[in-house]
Amino acid sequence: MGLFTRRKTVMVDSDILVIGGGMGGCGATYESRYWGRNLKIVCVEKANIERSGAVAQGLYAINCYMGMQWNENRPEDHVRYARNYLMCLVREDLGYDIARHVDSTVHKFEEWGLPIMRDPETGRYQREGKWQIMIHGESYKPIVAEAARKAATEVYNRIMVTHLLMDKTRPNRVAGAAGFNVRNGNFYVFRAKAVIVAAGGASHIFKPRAVGEGMGRTWYAPWSSASAYALPILVGAKMTQMENRIVLTRFKDGYGPVGAYFLHLKTYTQNAYGQDYEPTWYESIKERVGDYVERHPVPTCLRNHALLEEVKAGRGPIRMVTKEAFKDPHKETVGWENFLGMTIGQAVVWASQNIDPKEINPELTTSEPYVMGSHATCSGAWASGPEDCAPSEYQWGYNRMMTVEGLFGAGDAIGGSAHKFSSGSFTEGRIAGKAAVKYVKDLGAEQPQLSEAEYEDLKKIVYKPLENYEVGRNEIVAGTVSPSYLLPIHGLQRLEKIMDEYVGGIGAHYTTNEPLLTRGLELLGMLKEDLAYLGAEDLHQLQRAWELQHRVLASECVTQHTLFRTETRWPGYYYRADHPKLDDKDWHCFTLSRYDRDSGKWEMEKAPVYHIVD
Ligand SMILES: Cc1cc2nc3c(=O)[nH]c(=O)nc-3n(C[C@H](O)[C@H](O)[C@H](O)COP(=O)(O)OP(=O)(O)OC[C@H]3O[C@@H](n4cnc5c(N)ncnc54)[C@H](O)[C@@H]3O)c2cc1C
């Protein structure tokens, strides 16, 4: 017991606990204060909110802005756009709710000091595309974090939340969360009347293209470790669309963004022989998905599909034609600044590979799959919708409340509503914050009750990897492989290999089928058993151990959903080889799952898709 008694247990009481201080979490913290002037609002973050989350490095564009002040777009238009991109499967109520409020969020960002580019002729925000506006966004995250810091009663940085805590007097009600300080090792127990999970998406669940040298380089933030999914899953919250993983076409080896190149620089792609390859695949795509290929803009997954087929046909590599655009000095500047403001690594990769985009058309490739609810796909928790426009089947409580009472979410955490991006995630945090305040006020003096036995047990479980390592280390004299413990990196590589080979990663050309998925689940089950033997040599590795736990549970959920949906709705994201076509008759629906942590079993069901916008 010596190992554990050294660690203090710190108890923190709050009205609203926000887990994750990224875009959604900062929005939730900010808005909770606006509506709950006298409430205790606590934000807990595993890094430091100043530079945490997917926006840590900065962005060059805000991808969700309507421009209603200039009549550029209406919220309904955005719903149609997101619906089109995801072959009809979006929660239109949630998407509409974000779209109608997102402009005010962007105006706040500007007021707080974010430099937004303006069109010199019209004075309006400089558009990159129909929905995107261009920013000088290297400091985007610190600017947003400052607003959250000022709004919060307390921000606890460097605390990794490992578990949610449930109310001992009322089943299915959340009562707080537990975790540990990644710097001093203290154990934290947060009691809260409402909890908002905004802990980002999931990278590194599928094997990345960069392994060995370069490992860690992924398109989505490498520290997005699936906590936003695992925390609610573990307490029985329903999840939706977890099969809807995303694959991105990006500049090769650096994952540099292509949006500004396509939209602003008007660059285009061609195969190794200088041909426009997309029309070649039109008929075969139509065969798979029907009329969806005729929609405008063509859904991203279908464009990925054409690229993948062209490479399989032996006419790769696919290149972005930059040589023409880069002759224009303005476009050349934009092309480079685009990387410097958000993915500086791509500029370094090009320099190291002698690629001057003025002279050489750089290669594109498709990424490994990621899981997220805020970008162009919509995995996440099944949430109650807004009172004024959600169909009754989508309403069981407060806006953005999951199927667990008092548990809310925002950003990547909430499923069904894609294309929120940074501004929409912050907006959804605001929506969740407002609803959580209402929930807390309605609770009145009632306090959720924590079970001391539960958090004391958790304390032992949370630090177990340190003990496993300290004891097991004596059995080996050199190296890192031990008969009695598994290091987090080894567990991660095993997970990535299973997901890659069985659930449709890059090594399997994004293809899977029922036998593969079934075997994948068996192997994930064995990996789960071994997680009890994770060994952590220090607090940093302890964090890695818990990130792995979260990734494995989220991966199991992804696999269950992929098995359940017996169609290929998004070719280019993944393929069910045994059900290669889109099937609107049987699968024009959401998939829902619920995990029972006592039995380890998953229940799957379908939920209807309602189109509230014509
Ligand atoms: C490469 C890339 C490019 C992008 N480009 C654009 C763009 O051009 N324009 C645009 O608008 N959007 C863009 N996005 C999307 C945008 O960044 C996301 O939509 C947004 O950040 C999602 O917000 P979130 O709050 O859900 O997650 P995040 O902002 O990632 O925040 C999650 C937070 O939770 C914390 N956390 C995670 N687990 C735990 C835990 N267990 N305990 C405590 N804290 C935890 C994390 O450290 C992080 O701070 C891009 C994203 C990426 C990765």
The ligand as a Gaussian input file, in Angstrom:
#p B3LYP/6-31G(d) Opt

LIG

0 1
 C       -5.431000      19.041000     -37.956000
 C       -6.742000      19.697000     -37.660000
 C       -7.197000      20.696000     -38.471000
 C       -8.386000      21.327000     -38.214000
 N       -8.728000      22.373000     -39.005000
 C       -9.775000      23.135000     -38.683000
 C      -10.016000      24.344000     -39.377000
 O       -9.290000      24.712000     -40.290000
 N      -11.060000      25.099000     -38.981000
 C      -11.884000      24.743000     -37.964000
 O      -12.814000      25.499000     -37.648000
 N      -11.697000      23.578000     -37.285000
 C      -10.651000      22.780000     -37.607000
 N      -10.400000      21.624000     -36.910000
 C      -11.432000      21.099000     -36.000000
 C      -11.401000      21.638000     -34.585000
 O      -10.101000      21.700000     -34.123000
 C      -12.262000      20.718000     -33.706000
 O      -13.535000      20.645000     -34.296000
 C      -12.439000      21.202000     -32.271000
 O      -11.199000      21.457000     -31.674000
 C      -13.189000      20.149000     -31.440000
 O      -13.416000      20.660000     -30.171000
 P      -13.494000      19.710000     -28.868000
 O      -13.669000      20.591000     -27.694000
 O      -14.443000      18.620000     -29.104000
 O      -12.051000      19.008000     -28.810000
 P      -10.644000      19.675000     -28.497000
 O      -10.604000      21.087000     -28.920000
 O       -9.627000      18.753000     -29.053000
 O      -10.557000      19.659000     -26.905000
 C      -10.542000      18.483000     -26.140000
 C       -9.841000      18.789000     -24.821000
 O      -10.035000      17.727000     -23.891000
 C       -8.814000      17.473000     -23.207000
 N       -8.880000      16.093000     -22.717000
 C       -8.908000      14.962000     -23.449000
 N       -9.022000      13.887000     -22.657000
 C       -9.065000      14.353000     -21.383000
 C       -9.179000      13.703000     -20.119000
 N       -9.300000      12.386000     -20.011000
 N       -9.149000      14.472000     -19.002000
 C       -9.045000      15.827000     -19.096000
 N       -8.938000      16.486000     -20.277000
 C       -8.966000      15.754000     -21.404000
 C       -7.771000      17.709000     -24.284000
 O       -6.489000      17.904000     -23.755000
 C       -8.336000      18.935000     -24.988000
 O       -7.929000      20.133000     -24.383000
 C       -9.191000      20.944000     -37.130000
 C       -8.749000      19.919000     -36.303000
 C       -7.525000      19.309000     -36.546000
 C       -6.997000      18.256000     -35.628000

